[in-house]
Amino acid sequence: MTVEQIYTGCLAEAAYYIESNGVAAIVDPLREVQPYIDRAKKDNAKIEYVFITHFHADFISGHIDMAKKTGAKIVFGPTAMETGFEKLPVVDGQEFKVGDVTLRLLHTPGHTMESMCLLIIDEEGKEHGIITGDTLFIGDVGRPDLAQKVIADLTEEKLAGHLFDSLRNKIMPLSDDLIVYPNHGAGSACGKNMSSETTDTLGNQKRTNYALRPDMTKEEFIKEVLTGLTPPPGYFPQNVLMNIQGYESLDNVLEKGVKALSPKVFETVANEKDVVILDTRSKNDFIKGFVPNSIFIGLDGSFASWVGAMIADLKQEILFIADKGKEEEVVTRLARVGYDNAIGYLQGGVEAWKKEGREIDIIESIDVGQLEKLINKSNYVDVRKASEFDSEHVIDSINAPLDYINDSMAKIAKDKKLYVGCNSGYRSLIFISILQSRGYRNLVNVLGGFKAIKENDSIKLSEYVCPTTLL
């Protein structure tokens, strides 16, 4: 038996490959399914099933393309919801044979109503582990406030109550030596305080996970699990609907998006169409000069998540700038979160743009040594999350979280110079590039962000408070 976690760091997402005796199953694959197909080919295995633990909100799962390319049967948890594709009807407790391995479906409503876990029973009949989807994470549980954005009569309190029952009745009675295989780790917005660990034993989770305390009442659980939640990213409900209703083949999305445009054509399209120009290069390259009105979201950060948070409409047409050889990766990572309308990239990049004498914009930047001489009351803008800011921040600074940039803009004056920082310099550049494209010319990027400020040790900080949520 093989149980292999396939982890994608930029989405903090774990898919699983299970194989036994030439038969394979994939659990919660990303939209680009070829790597999973290649993994099965390596074992000369046939993919019989693609299991989706729930209708995902933070990414588009690859169930439809996987089924089309391999003939695998699609399995969701019990749901009466109509989908735009064929899926197997299932019931709680149903078992699926994957070679000599058995996967037992456990219906665990709470994060969403159709949420399920998969109990893995090995060839000897021993319970080996449990794939918990977004029901149970390492150190946390799935937030119960997302499905209400799609199903009107649900409330977060009702969902939290279902989650309490699912954990107590379906998961906590299981053996302590089971390995827990969750769908996400730290960095995902599907929970509020996940560990950076991506597996653990169930026994250790029973001892250390706040949500599995045996003496906790349902009322206490509901209060604790809902405390500290912030509004989810705007693209989450749209991703859920795509996962329910269906979506265009990734092959078609790539064909449309990986299209080289000369600087002249790129500029013409940018001027004639309602497009977003997305610069995906490193922050160091972006600072040196960029196409006017482009926004920075670098591939070397949590690219897909920040695209989802910053670009409200999944149908938005996107022109992009990328390092040579990264064009297909950009379109793929956009499609992971439902942005299927990339329409081309700048051939030759910014260098080709400059060679033709076209205008270049820049963002002014300073280091912390310079900031020390310039900072005064309320001229430092911290774009980290509120939870990060509340934990520790520059005294008298303004918190304007990038996550909610349209609300944060109201805090930003246009008539005085402001110094903008985050934790390391990635989010501050996103923030400034967006505001600069909207006419703000008074924002200065602080290189190295809060990490550099702490190392400098000369700018006064608030007293550190341990955060209770990472949202």
N, C-alpha and C positions, 0 to 999 in steps of 0.2 A: 504493500500500500504506500502511495505517495500522497502526502498533504503538503502543498507548497504555497506559501504566501507570496503574492506578487504585489509589492508595495510601490506606490507612486507618490513620491514625496511632495510634489507641488500641490497635490490635492489631499495629501495625508489620507490616501485611500488604499485599502487592501482588498485585492481580489484573491481568489483561491483556485488552485488546480489540484484536483483529486483524481488519482488514477489507480486502477487495480486490474490486473489480468487483461490488459489491452483495451479497457473501457475507461473513459474519462468524463468528468463533469467540471464545469467552470462555474464559479460563484461570483456574482457581482463584477463582471468584466467591465472595463472602460469601453468607450465607443470604438477605439481602434482594436479590432479583434484578431488581427493577423498574428501578433506575438503569442496569443494563447493557442491559436491553431498550430503555429510552429512548435510550441512546447509539446503539444500532443503528438505531432509527427516525430519528434525526437524519441518518443517512447513507442512509436508505431501504434498509437492508441486512437480509437474513434471517440469523438466527443458525442455522448448520448444526450446529455442534459446541459442546459444553462439555467442555473438557479439565480433568481433576483430576490434578495431578502425583503425588499420593499420598493415602492416607487420612489426612487432617489430624487432628492431635491438639489443636491450640490454638484451633480454631474449627470451626463447622459450615459446610461448603461448600454452595453453592446449586444443586448439580447436579440434584437431584430436582425442585425447583420450576421451575428453568429448563427442563428437558425437558418438564414438563407444560404450561408456558405458551407455549413456542415451538416445540415439536416437535424441539428440538435433540437430537442423539445424544450419549450420555454416553460419554466415553472415559477409562479409567484405564490405567495401565501394565499389562504382563502380570502376571496374578495368577490363581491357581486358587481364590481365596477366593470363596465364594458371597456374593452381595449381595442386598439386599432390593429391587432395582430392575433394570431391563434396561440392559445396557451392551454396547458393541461388543467382540467378541473381537479382540485385537490381538497383534501380534508385534513384536519388536525390529526397527527399521529400516523399519517400515511408514510409508507417506506418505499424507497427507491434503491434498486440494486445498481451499483457501479462496479462491474466485475464482481469480486467477492466481498466488496465493502457494501454496507448498508447505510443509507442516509435517511434518518427519521425526521420528518417535518414536525416542528413544534410551533403552533400558532401562538405568537406573543404580541398581541395588539398593545399599543401604547405610544411608541414613537410615531407609528401610523397604524391604521386599523388592520391592514393586511400584513403587517410585519411578521416575519417568521425567523426561526433559528433552525439550524440543521445539526442534529446529533450524529456524530460520526462513529459508526460501530465497525471495528476492524474485522479481518477475515476469521479471527478466532471467536468472534461474538462479543468482544470486550469493547465497552464504551471508551473511545480514545479521546475525543474532544468535541467541542461545540462551536460552530460558526454562528456568531451572535448578531450579525448584521449591525443595525444601529440600536438594538435593544440594550445590549450591555457592552460597554467599552472598558478598557483598563483604567480604573480609577473613576469611572463616571458611567452615566447611562444616557441614552438618546434623549434629546430635548423633545418634549411633548407638545410643542406649540406650532409645528410646521403643517401638519395635516389639516388644521382648521383653516388654513389659507386656501384650501382646495375644496373642502367639504364644509358647507356653511353651518350645519347644526352641531358640529363638534366644537368643544371648548378645550382650552389647554388643561383645565381642571379635570374634565372627563377623561381626556387622554392620559393624564398623569395617574389617575385612578386605575385605568386599564393597565398601565405600565407596572404599577405596584403589584397588581394581581398576577400579571405575567411573570414577573421576577420571582414572587413568592411561590407560585403554584407550579411553574414550569422549569425554572432554572435553579433556584436555591436547593430544591430537594436532590439534585444530581450529585454525583460523587465529587469529592474534593480534588481528586487527582486528574480530572478532566482538564485538557488544555483549552483555554478560551481564545478563539480566533475572531476578533472584532473586525468591523468594516472600516474603522477609522482610528487614527492616532492623533496626537497633539497637533494643533494647527487647523483642524477641521472645525467648521461652525455648527456641526451637527450635535455637539455636546459643549459643555461650558468649562470643563476642567480636566480634560483627558491627559493621561500619562503619555510620555514619549515612548514608552514600551508598547510593543504591538502584539504581544502574547503574554499569557500568565496562566497559572493554574486557577481553577475555580475556587479552590480552598483559600488561596491567598486573597482573592477578590472578596470572598465572604468576610475575611478578617480586616481588610483595609479599605474597601470601597464604601463610601458613606451611604450609598443607596441600598446596600445589602445588610445594613445593621439589623440583626434579628429582633431587637426590641422596638423597632420603629413602627409607629402606627401609620395607617394610611394617610391621615390628616397631616402628620409630621412629614411624611414622604412628599406629599403634594406641595407643601410649603417649601421644603428644602430644594426640590428639583426645579421649582419655578423661580426661586430667588436667584437673581443675577442674570436672568436671560435678557438679551437685548433683541430688538427687531431683527429678523433674519434678512440676509441680502435679498434685494428685490428680484433677482433672477430665479430664486428657489421655486416659487410657484410655477413659473414658466417651464422650468426643467421637469417638474413633476408631470405637467400636462404632456410634454413631449414624450416622456417615458411611458405614459398611459396610451396616448393616441398614435404614437409612431413618429418617424422622422425620415429624412432623406438619407440615402446611402452615403457613408463617408467617402466612398470612391468618387461619387459625383461632386461632393463638397470640395474635395482636393483638386479635382479637375478644373473647377470653376475658380478656386482661390489661388492656386499656385500658377499665376500668370504674370510674366515679366512685362512691366510697362516702362518705356523710356521716360526720362525726366519730363519731356514735353507732354507726353500722353498722360503721365501721372498728374501733372499740374492741371491739365485740361479737365480730367475727370474730377479732381478735387474741387475745381471751381464750378463745374457744371452740375454736380450731383451733391445730394445731402449725405456726405460721407464723414466718417471719423478717420483721421490719419493716426495710426498707431505705430509708435517707434518702439521696437522690441529689443534694441541693442542694450549693452551694459550701461549702467548709470555713468560710468567714467567716460564712455564714448558720447553719450547723449549730452553731457554737460559741455563738451567741446563745440557743439553746434548741431542744430537740427532743423528740419523743414518747418517753416512757420506754421503755427496752429496745430502741430502734431502733439499728441500726448504720449508721455512715457509710461510704459508698463513693460519692464524688462523680462525676458525669458528666464533670467537667472534668479528670479524670485517666485513668489506664489502667483504666477502669471494668470492662470485661468480664473482663480478666485477673485483677483483684483479686476480683471476685465468684467466679470460678472457683477461686481459691486459698483463699477464706474460707468458702465454702458447699460442704460436702462432697458433698451429695446433689443431683444434677441434678433430681430429682423434687420437691425441696423447694418447698412453696407459699410465695409471696412477696407481701406487701403492701408498697407503696412510697409514698414521698413525693417529689414532684418539683415543680420550678418550673412554673408554668402554661405550657402549650404544649409541654412536654417529655415528656408521658406516653407518646406513641407511640415516641419515641426510646428511652426507658428499656426498654420491652418488647422492642423490636427488638434493642437491644444486649445484653440478657439472652439472647435467643434465639440470638444469634451464637455463644454458647458453650454452648448446649444447655439453658439454663434456661427451660423452656416453661411453667412453672406460676405466673406472675404472676397474681394473682386480683383485683387492683383497687388503686386509689390513693386517697389522702386528698383528698377534694374540698375545695377552698379552702385546702389546705396547712396548715401549722402555725398560721397566723394564725386560720383557722377553728377549729382545735382550741383555741387560747387563748381565743377569744371565747366559747366555751361553758364556760369555767372549768375546763377539764381540766388535769391536772397536766403540768408541763413539767420536763424534766431539763436540766442544763447540764454542761459539762466545764470545770473550772478551767484557766485558761491564764495563762502569764507570758511576758514577753519575755526576751531574752538578758541585758539589763541587770539584771533581777531575779534571773535564774538565777545570775549571777556572784556574788551575795551569799549564795546558798543552797546552791550545789553543794559537795559534799564527797565523800569516798571512797565509791564504789559507790552513789550515789543518783541517778545519771543513767543512764537506760536508752535505748540506741540501737537502734532497730528497723529500721535499714537492713540490707541483705543482708550476709552475712559477708564477701563480697569487698570491699564498700565500707568496712566497719569495719576490715578488715585493712589497707586502703590508708591510712587516716588516721582517727583517732578521739580523743575526749576521754579523757585519761589517767584510768585507774581506772573507766571507765564499763563498764556491762554491755551486752553484745550479745545482744539477744533478737529475732531477725529476724521480721518480720511474716509472711514467706513460710511459716514453720513455727510458726504461732502456738500450736498446742496443745503443742508441745514447749517453746516459749519461755515459756509460762505458768508452767512449773515454776521459772523463775528469778525470778519476781516475788513478792516478799513482800507480804502484806496489812497488816502491822502498822507500816509506816513510809511516810512520804511519798516518792514517787519522781517524778522529772521525766523526761518521755518526749519524745524527739525523733527525727526522721528526717532527710531532706535538706532538705525545704522546709515540712513541716507537714501533708502529705496522709496519708502512711502512719501517722504517730503518732496522728492522729485515728481512723483505722480501728482501730488497735490498742487505744486507750483505750476507744472505744465498745463494742468487743466485750467487753473485760474488765469494763467497768462494767456491762454487761448480765448478767454472770456474778457480780456482787457485789463487785467491786473498787471501792472509793471513795477510794483513796489516790493516784491517778495524776493528774499535772498535765501539761498539754500545753505544750511549749516552742514558741512562735510563731517561725516562720522556720527552725527546725531547724538542721542543721549549717551550712548556708549562712550563716545569721545569726551563728552562733558563730564561724565563720572571719572574718567581717567585723568582729566585735567585737574580736578580737585580744587578749583578756584572760584567756581560759580556756585552760589548757595542753593542747596536742594532741600526739599521737604524731608521729614523723617520717613524712613521706609516702613510701609505697612504691607504685610503678606497678603497677596490678592486671593480672593475667594472664587473668582471666575476669570477665565482667560478670554471671554467674549468682549 
